[in-house]
């Protein structure tokens, strides 16, 4: 068992190195930490996480599209219909946070061709960017871009202290 874990750690490290090498020239890419990367596309943020799996590695792509949306029958049917025709990824609902996400999993051996990998990321990111706004407009909730803007504004307000206009 320890040998298998060691092979999995080595596979995660090798996959992470390949991802960094393939995405390093993209201005939309940034390394968050070892094995965790982010790619910004329009109003969406794609997180790429490398996980151990048996003695290999899997690469999980996840984009939170909308948070704070109520899962309605029409939304569920629409997402399931889209899942049937998507080339990469599948929509899912996470009850905690009432979030609609787009996710896709690759195996480390899928990292052999740089062009194929970057096209997968590009297609996945395009779908995420397209559908976050559509879902939010039709069913409510906030896109990742909305949430990031709120976070930045809250941080700026906190860092700057009380607003002088609020003084009596």
Contact map, one row per residue, 1 for C-alpha under 8 A:
111110000000000000000000000000000000000000000000000000000000000000000000000000000000000000000000000000000000000000000000000000000000000000000000000000000000000000000000
111111000000000000000000000000000000000000000000000000000000000000000000000000000000000000000000000000000000000000000000000000000000000000000000000000000000000000000000
111111100000000000000000000000000000000000000000000000000000000000000000000000000000000000000000000000000000000000000000000000000000000000000000000000000000000000000000
111111110000000000000000000000000000000000000000000001100000000000000000000000000000000000000000000000000000000000000000000000000000000000000000000000000000000000000000
111111111000000000000000000000000000000000000000000001100000000000000000000000000000000000000000000000000000000000000000000000000000000000000000000000000000000000000000
011111111100000000000000000000000000000000000000000000100000000000000000000000000000000000000000000000000000000000000000000000000000000000000000000000000000000000000000
001111111110000000000000000000000000000000000000000000110000000000000000000000000000000000000000000000000000000000000000000000000000000000000000000000000000000000000000
000111111111000000000000000000000000000000000000000111111000000000000000000000000000000000000000000000000000000000000000000000000000000000000000000000000000000000000000
000011111111100000000000000000000000000000000000000100100000000000000000000000000000000000000000000000000000000000000000000000000000000000000000000000000000000000000000
000001111111110000000000000000000000000000000000000000000000000000000000000000000000000000000000000000000000000000000000000000000000000000000000000000000000000000000000
000000111111111000000000000000000000000000000000000100111000000000000000000000000000000000000000000000000001000000000000000000000000000000000000000000000000000000000000
000000011111111100000000000000000010000000000000011100011100000000000000000000000000000000000000000000000000000000000000000000000000000000000000000000000000000000000000
000000001111111110000000000000000010000000000000000000000000000000000000000000000000000000000000000000000000000000000000000000000000000000000000000000000000000000000000
000000000111111111000000000000000000000000000000000000000000000000000000000000000000000000000000000000000000000000000000000000000000000000000000000000000000000000000000
000000000011111111100000000000000000000000000000010000001000000000000000000000000000000000000000000000000001001000000000000000000000000000000000000000000000000000000000
000000000001111111110000000000000110000000000000010000000000000000000000000000000000000000000000000000000000000000000000000000000000000000000000000000000000000000000000
000000000000111111111000000000000000000000000000000000000000000000000000000000000000000000000000000000000000000000000000000000000000000000000000000000000000000000000000
000000000000011111111100000000000000000000000000000000000000000000000000000000000000000000000000000000000000001000000000000000000000000000000000000000000000000000000000
000000000000001111111110000000000000000000000000000000000000000000000000000000000000000000000000000000000000001000000000000000000000000000000000000000000000000000000000
000000000000000111111111000000100000000000000000000000000000000000000000000000000000000000000000000000000000000000000000000000000000000000000000000000000000000000000000
000000000000000011111111000000000000000000000000000000000000000000000000000000000000000000000000000000000000000000000000000000000000000000000000000000000000000000000000
000000000000000001111111100000000000000000000000000000000000000000000000000000000000000000000000000000000000000001000100000000000000000000000000000000000000000000000000
000000000000000000111111110010000000000000000000000000000000000000000000000000000000000000000000000000000000000000000100000000000000000000000000000000000000000000000000
000000000000000000011111110011000000000000000000000000000000000000000000000000000000000000000000000000000000000000000000000000000000000000000000000000000000000000000000
000000000000000000000111111010000000000000000000000000000000000000000000000000000000000000000000000000000000000000000000000000000000000000000000000000000000000000000000
000000000000000000000011111110000000000000000000000000000000000000000000000000000000000000000000000000000000000000000000000000000000000000000000000000000000000000000000
000000000000000000000000111111000000000000000000000000000000000000000000000000000000000000000000000000000000000000000000000000000000000000000000000000000000000000000000
000000000000000000000000011111000000001110000000000000000000000000000000000000000000000000000000000000000000000000000000000000000000000000000000000000000000000000000000
000000000000000000000011111111100000111100000000000000000000000000000000000000000000000000000000000000000000000000000000000000000000000000000000000000000000000000000000
000000000000000000000001001111110000111000000000000000000000000000000000000000000000000000000000000000000000000000000000000000000000000000000000000000000000000000000000
000000000000000000010000000011111101110000000000000000000000000000000000000000000000000000000000000000000000000000000000000000000000000000000000000000000000000000000000
000000000000000000000000000001111101110000000000000000000000000000000000000000000000000000000000000000000000000000000000000000000000000000000000000000000000000000000000
000000000000000000000000000000111111100000000000000000000000000000000000000000000000000000000000000000000000000000000000000000000000000000000000000000000000000000000000
000000000000000100000000000000111111100000000000000000000000000000000000000000000000000000000000000000000000000000000000000000000000000000000000000000000000000000000000
000000000001100100000000000000001111100000000001111000000000000000000000000000000000000000000000000000000000000000000000000000000000000000000000000000000000000000000000
000000000000000000000000000000111111110000000011110000000000000000000000000000000000000000000000000000000000000000000000000000000000000000000000000000000000000000000000
000000000000000000000000000011111111111000000011100000000000000000000000000000000000000000000000000000000000000000000000000000000000000000000000000000000000000000000000
000000000000000000000000000011110001111100001111000000000000000000000000000000000000000000000000000000000000000000000000000000000000000000000000000000000000000000000000
000000000000000000000000000111000000111110001111000000000000000000000000000000000000000000000000000000000000000000000000000000000000000000000000000000000000000000000000
000000000000000000000000000110000000011111111100000000000000000000000000000000000000000000000000000000000000000000000000000000000000000000000000000000000000000000000000
000000000000000000000000000100000000001111111100000000000000000000000000000000000000000000000000000000000000000000000000000011001000000000000000000000000000000000000000
000000000000000000000000000000000000000111110000000000000000000000000000000000000000000000000000000000000000000000000000000000001000000000000000000000000000000000000000
000000000000000000000000000000000000000111111000000000000000000000000000000000000000000000000000000000000000000000000000000000001001000000000011100000000000000000000000
000000000000000000000000000000000000000111111100000000000000001110000000000000000000000000000000000000000000000000000000000010011001000000000011100000000000000000000000
000000000000000000000000000000000000011110111110000000000000001100000000000000000000000000000000000000000000000000000000000010000000000000000001000000000000000000000000
000000000000000000000000000000000000011110011111000000000000111100000000000000000000000000000000000000000000000000000000000010000000000000000000000000000000000000000000
000000000000000000000000000000000001111000001111100000000001111000000000000000000000000000000000000000000000000000000000000000000000000000000000000000000000000000000000
000000000000000000000000000000000011111000000111110000000011110000000000000000000000000000000000000000000000000000000000000000000000000000000000000000000000000000000000
000000000000000000000000000000000011100000000011111000000011100000000000000000000000000000000000000000000000000000000000000000000000000000000000000000000000000000000000
000000000001001100000000000000000011000000000001111100001111000000000000000000000000000000000000000000000000000000000000000000000000000000000000000000000000000000000000
000000000001000000000000000000000010000000000000111110001111000000000000000000000000000000000000000000000000000000000000000000000000000000000000000000000000000000000000
000000011011000000000000000000000000000000000000011111111100000000000000000000000000000000000000000000000000000000000000000000000000000000000000000000000000000000000000
000000010000000000000000000000000000000000000000001111111100000000000000000000000000000000000000000000000000000000000000000000000000000000000000000000000000000000000000
000110010000000000000000000000000000000000000000000111111000000000000000000000000000000000000000000000000000000000000000000000000000000000000000000000000000000000000000
000111111010000000000000000000000000000000000000000111111000000000000000000000000000000000000000000000000000000000000000000000000000000000000000000000000000000000000000
000000110011000000000000000000000000000000000000000111111100000000000000000000000000000000000000000000000011000000000000000000000000000000000000000000000000000000000000
000000010011001000000000000000000000000000000000011111111110000000000000000000000000000000000000000000000011000000000000000000000000000000000000000000000000000000000000
000000000001000000000000000000000000000000000000011110011111000000000000000000000000000000000000000000001111000000000000000000000000000000000000000000000000000000000000
000000000000000000000000000000000000000000000001111000001111100000000000000000000000000000000000000000001111000000000000000000000000000000000000000000000000000000000000
000000000000000000000000000000000000000000000011111000000111110000000000000000000000000000000000000000111100000000000000000000000000000000000000000000000000000000000000
000000000000000000000000000000000000000000000111100000000011111000000000000000000000000000000000000000111000000000000000000000000000000000000000000000000000000000000000
000000000000000000000000000000000000000000000111000000000001111100000000000000000000000000000000000011110000000000000000000000000000000000000000000000000000000000000000
000000000000000000000000000000000000000000011110000000000000111110000000000000000000000000000000000011100000000000000000000010010000000000000000000000000000000000000000
000000000000000000000000000000000000000000011100000000000000011111100000000000000000000000000000001111000000000000000000000000000000000000000011000000000000000000000000
000000000000000000000000000000000000000000010000000000000000001111100000000000000000000000000000001111000000000000000000000000011011101000000011000000000000000000000000
000000000000000000000000000000000000000000000000000000000000000111111000000000000000000000000000001110000000000000000000000000000001001100001111000000000000000000000000
000000000000000000000000000000000000000000000000000000000000000111111000000000000000000000000000111100000000000000000000000000000000000000001111000000000000000000000000
000000000000000000000000000000000000000000000000000000000000000001111100000000000000000000000000111000000000000000000000000000000000000000011100000000000000000000000000
000000000000000000000000000000000000000000000000000000000000000001111110000000000000000000000000011100000000000000000000000000000000000100111100000000000000000000000000
000000000000000000000000000000000000000000000000000000000000000000011111000000000000000000000000010000000000000000000000000000000000000000110000000000000000000000000000
000000000000000000000000000000000000000000000000000000000000000000001111101100000000000000001000010000000000000000000000000000000000000000000000000000000000000000000000
000000000000000000000000000000000000000000000000000000000000000000000111111100000000000000000000000000000000000000000000000000000000000000000000000000000000000000000000
000000000000000000000000000000000000000000000000000000000000000000000011111110000000000000000000000000000000000000000000000000000000000000000000000000000000000000000000
000000000000000000000000000000000000000000000000000000000000000000000001111111000000000000000000000000000000000000000000000000000000000000000000000000000000000000000000
000000000000000000000000000000000000000000000000000000000000000000000011111111100000000000000000000000000000000000000000000000000000000000100000000000000000000000000000
000000000000000000000000000000000000000000000000000000000000000000000011111111110000000000000000000000000000000000000000000000000000000000000000000000000000000000000000
000000000000000000000000000000000000000000000000000000000000000000000000111111111000000000000000000000000000000000000000000000000000000000000000000000000000000000000000
000000000000000000000000000000000000000000000000000000000000000000000000011111111100000000000000000000000000000000000000000000000000000000000000000000000000000000000000
000000000000000000000000000000000000000000000000000000000000000000000000001111111110000000110000000000000000000000000000000000000000000000000000000000000000000000000000
000000000000000000000000000000000000000000000000000000000000000000000000000111111111000000100000000000000000000000000000000000000000000000000000000000000000000000000000
000000000000000000000000000000000000000000000000000000000000000000000000000011111111100000000000000000000000000000000000000000000000000000000000000000000000000000000000
000000000000000000000000000000000000000000000000000000000000000000000000000001111111110001100000000000000000000000000000000000000000000000000000000000000000000000000000
000000000000000000000000000000000000000000000000000000000000000000000000000000111111110011100000000000000000000000000000000000000000000000000000000000000000000000000000
000000000000000000000000000000000000000000000000000000000000000000000000000000011111110000000000000000000000000000000000000000000000000000000000000000000000000000000000
000000000000000000000000000000000000000000000000000000000000000000000000000000001111111000000000000000000000000000000000000000000000000000000000000000000000000000000000
000000000000000000000000000000000000000000000000000000000000000000000000000000000111111111000000000000000000000000000000000000000000000000000000000000000000000000000000
000000000000000000000000000000000000000000000000000000000000000000000000000000000000111110000000000000000000000000000000000000000000000000000000000000000000000000000000
000000000000000000000000000000000000000000000000000000000000000000000000000000000000011111000000000000010000000000000001001100000000000000000000000000000000000000000000
000000000000000000000000000000000000000000000000000000000000000000000000000000000010011111100000000001111000000000000000000100000000000000000000000000000000000000000000
000000000000000000000000000000000000000000000000000000000000000000000000000000000110010111110000000001110000000000000000000000000000000000000000000000000000000000000000
000000000000000000000000000000000000000000000000000000000000000000000000000000110110000011111000000111100000000000000000000000000000000000000000000000000000000000000000
000000000000000000000000000000000000000000000000000000000000000000000000000000100000000001111100000111100000000000000000000000000000000000000000000000000000000000000000
000000000000000000000000000000000000000000000000000000000000000000000010000000000000000000111110011110000000000000000000000000000000000000000000000000000000000000000000
000000000000000000000000000000000000000000000000000000000000000000000000000000000000000000011111111110000000000000000000000000000000000000000000000000000000000000000000
000000000000000000000000000000000000000000000000000000000000000000000000000000000000000000001111111000000000000000000000000000000000000000000000000000000000000000000000
000000000000000000000000000000000000000000000000000000000000000000000000000000000000000000000111111000000000000000000000000000000000000000000000000000000000000000000000
000000000000000000000000000000000000000000000000000000000000000000110000000000000000000000000111111000000000000000000000000000000000000000000000000000000000000000000000
000000000000000000000000000000000000000000000000000000000000000000111110000000000000000000001111111100000000000000000000000000000000000000000000000000000000000000000000
000000000000000000000000000000000000000000000000000000000000000111111000000000000000000000001111111110000000000000000000000000000000000000000000000000000000000000000000
000000000000000000000000000000000000000000000000000000000000000111101000000000000000000000111100011111000000000000000000000000000000000000000000000000000000000000000000
000000000000000000000000000000000000000000000000000000000000011111000000000000000000000000111100001111100000000000000000000000000000000000000000000000000000000000000000
000000000000000000000000000000000000000000000000000000000000011110000000000000000000000011110000000111110000000000000000000000010000000000000000000000000000000000000000
000000000000000000000000000000000000000000000000000000000001111000000000000000000000000011110000000011111000000000000000000000000000000000000000000000000000000000000000
000000000000000000000000000000000000000000000000000000000001110000000000000000000000000111000000000001111100000000000000000000000000000000000000000000000000000000000000
000000000000000000000000000000000000000000000000000000000111100000000000000000000000000010000000000000111110000000000000000000000000000000000000000000000000000000000000
000000000000000000000000000000000000000000000000000000000111000000000000000000000000000000000000000000011111010000000000000000000000000000000000000000000000000000000000
000000000000000000000000000000000000000000000000000000011110000000000000000000000000000000000000000000001111111000000000000000000000000000000000000000000000000000000000
000000000010001000000000000000000000000000000000000000011110000000000000000000000000000000000000000000000111111000000000000000000000000000000000000000000000000000000000
000000000000000000000000000000000000000000000000000000000000000000000000000000000000000000000000000000000011111100000000000000000000000000000000000000000000000000000000
000000000000000000000000000000000000000000000000000000000000000000000000000000000000000000000000000000000111111110001000000000000000000000000000000000000000000000000000
000000000000001001100000000000000000000000000000000000000000000000000000000000000000000000000000000000000011111111001000000000000000000000000000000000000000000000000000
000000000000000000000000000000000000000000000000000000000000000000000000000000000000000000000000000000000000111111000000000000000000000000000000000000000000000000000000
000000000000000000000000000000000000000000000000000000000000000000000000000000000000000000000000000000000000011111111000000000000000000000000000000000000000000000000000
000000000000000000000100000000000000000000000000000000000000000000000000000000000000000000000000000000000000001111111100000000000000000000000000000000000000000000000000
000000000000000000000000000000000000000000000000000000000000000000000000000000000000000000000000000000000000000011111110000000000000000000000000000000000000000000000000
000000000000000000000000000000000000000000000000000000000000000000000000000000000000000000000000000000000000000011111111000000000000000000000000000000000000000000000000
000000000000000000000000000000000000000000000000000000000000000000000000000000000000000000000000000000000000011011111111100000000000000000000000000000000000000000000000
000000000000000000000110000000000000000000000000000000000000000000000000000000000000000000000000000000000000000001111111110000000000000000000000000000000000000000000000
000000000000000000000000000000000000000000000000000000000000000000000000000000000000000000000000000000000000000000111111111000000000000000000000000000000000000000000000
000000000000000000000000000000000000000000000000000000000000000000000000000000000000000100000000000000000000000000011111111100000000000000000000000000000000000000000000
000000000000000000000000000000000000000000000000000000000000000000000000000000000000000000000000000000000000000000001111111110000000000000000000000000000000000000000000
000000000000000000000000000000000000000000000000000000000000000000000000000000000000000000000000000000000000000000000111111111000000000000000000000000000000000000000000
000000000000000000000000000000000000000000000000000000000000000000000000000000000000000100000000000000000000000000000011111111100000000000000000000000000000000000000000
000000000000000000000000000000000000000000000000000000000000000000000000000000000000000110000000000000000000000000000001111111110000000000000000000000000000000000000000
000000000000000000000000000000000000000010011100000000000000001000000000000000000000000000000000000000000000000000000000111111111000000000000000000000000000000000000000
000000000000000000000000000000000000000010000000000000000000000000000000000000000000000000000000000000000000000000000000011111111100000000000000000000000000000000000000
000000000000000000000000000000000000000000000000000000000000000000000000000000000000000000000000000000000000000000000000001111111110000000000000000000000000000000000000
000000000000000000000000000000000000000000010000000000000000001010000000000000000000000000000000000001000000000000000000000111111111000000000000000000000000000000000000
000000000000000000000000000000000000000011110000000000000000000010000000000000000000000000000000000000000000000000000000000011111111100000000000000000000000000000000000
000000000000000000000000000000000000000000000000000000000000000000000000000000000000000000000000000000000000000000000000000001111111110000000000000000000000000000000000
000000000000000000000000000000000000000000000000000000000000000010000000000000000000000000000000000000000000000000000000000000111111111000000000000000000000000000000000
000000000000000000000000000000000000000000110000000000000000000011000000000000000000000000000000000000000000000000000000000000011111111100000010000000000000000000000000
000000000000000000000000000000000000000000000000000000000000000010000000000000000000000000000000000000000000000000000000000000001111111110000010000000000000000000000000
000000000000000000000000000000000000000000000000000000000000000000000000000000000000000000000000000000000000000000000000000000000111111111000000000000000000000000000000
000000000000000000000000000000000000000000000000000000000000000011000000000000000000000000000000000000000000000000000000000000000011111111110000000000000000000000000000
000000000000000000000000000000000000000000000000000000000000000001001000000000000000000000000000000000000000000000000000000000000001111111111110000000000000000000000000
000000000000000000000000000000000000000000000000000000000000000000000000000000000000000000000000000000000000000000000000000000000000111111110000000000000000000000000000
000000000000000000000000000000000000000000000000000000000000000000000000000000000000000000000000000000000000000000000000000000000000011111110000000000000000000000000000
000000000000000000000000000000000000000000000000000000000000000000001100001000000000000000000000000000000000000000000000000000000000001111111000000000000000000000000000
000000000000000000000000000000000000000000000000000000000000000000011100000000000000000000000000000000000000000000000000000000000000001111111100000000000000000000000000
000000000000000000000000000000000000000000000000000000000000000001111000000000000000000000000000000000000000000000000000000000000000000100111110000000000000000000000000
000000000000000000000000000000000000000000000000000000000000000001111000000000000000000000000000000000000000000000000000000000000000000100011111111000000000000000000000
000000000000000000000000000000000000000000110000000000000000000111100000000000000000000000000000000000000000000000000000000000000001100100001111111000000000000000000000
000000000000000000000000000000000000000000111000000000000000000111100000000000000000000000000000000000000000000000000000000000000000000000000111111100000000000000000000
000000000000000000000000000000000000000000110000000000000000000000000000000000000000000000000000000000000000000000000000000000000000000000000111111110000000000000000000
000000000000000000000000000000000000000000000000000000000000000000000000000000000000000000000000000000000000000000000000000000000000000000000111111111000000000000000000
000000000000000000000000000000000000000000000000000000000000000000000000000000000000000000000000000000000000000000000000000000000000000000000111111111100000000000000000
000000000000000000000000000000000000000000000000000000000000000000000000000000000000000000000000000000000000000000000000000000000000000000000001111111110000000000000000
000000000000000000000000000000000000000000000000000000000000000000000000000000000000000000000000000000000000000000000000000000000000000000000000111111111000000000000000
000000000000000000000000000000000000000000000000000000000000000000000000000000000000000000000000000000000000000000000000000000000000000000000000011111111100000000000000
000000000000000000000000000000000000000000000000000000000000000000000000000000000000000000000000000000000000000000000000000000000000000000000000001111111110000000000000
000000000000000000000000000000000000000000000000000000000000000000000000000000000000000000000000000000000000000000000000000000000000000000000000000111111111000000000000
000000000000000000000000000000000000000000000000000000000000000000000000000000000000000000000000000000000000000000000000000000000000000000000000000011111111100000000000
000000000000000000000000000000000000000000000000000000000000000000000000000000000000000000000000000000000000000000000000000000000000000000000000000001111111110000000000
000000000000000000000000000000000000000000000000000000000000000000000000000000000000000000000000000000000000000000000000000000000000000000000000000000111111111000000000
000000000000000000000000000000000000000000000000000000000000000000000000000000000000000000000000000000000000000000000000000000000000000000000000000000011111111100000000
000000000000000000000000000000000000000000000000000000000000000000000000000000000000000000000000000000000000000000000000000000000000000000000000000000001111111111100000
000000000000000000000000000000000000000000000000000000000000000000000000000000000000000000000000000000000000000000000000000000000000000000000000000000000111111111000000
000000000000000000000000000000000000000000000000000000000000000000000000000000000000000000000000000000000000000000000000000000000000000000000000000000000011111110000000
000000000000000000000000000000000000000000000000000000000000000000000000000000000000000000000000000000000000000000000000000000000000000000000000000000000001111111100000
000000000000000000000000000000000000000000000000000000000000000000000000000000000000000000000000000000000000000000000000000000000000000000000000000000000000111111100000
000000000000000000000000000000000000000000000000000000000000000000000000000000000000000000000000000000000000000000000000000000000000000000000000000000000000110111110100
000000000000000000000000000000000000000000000000000000000000000000000000000000000000000000000000000000000000000000000000000000000000000000000000000000000000100111111110
000000000000000000000000000000000000000000000000000000000000000000000000000000000000000000000000000000000000000000000000000000000000000000000000000000000000000001111110
000000000000000000000000000000000000000000000000000000000000000000000000000000000000000000000000000000000000000000000000000000000000000000000000000000000000000000111110
000000000000000000000000000000000000000000000000000000000000000000000000000000000000000000000000000000000000000000000000000000000000000000000000000000000000000001111111
000000000000000000000000000000000000000000000000000000000000000000000000000000000000000000000000000000000000000000000000000000000000000000000000000000000000000000111111
000000000000000000000000000000000000000000000000000000000000000000000000000000000000000000000000000000000000000000000000000000000000000000000000000000000000000000000111
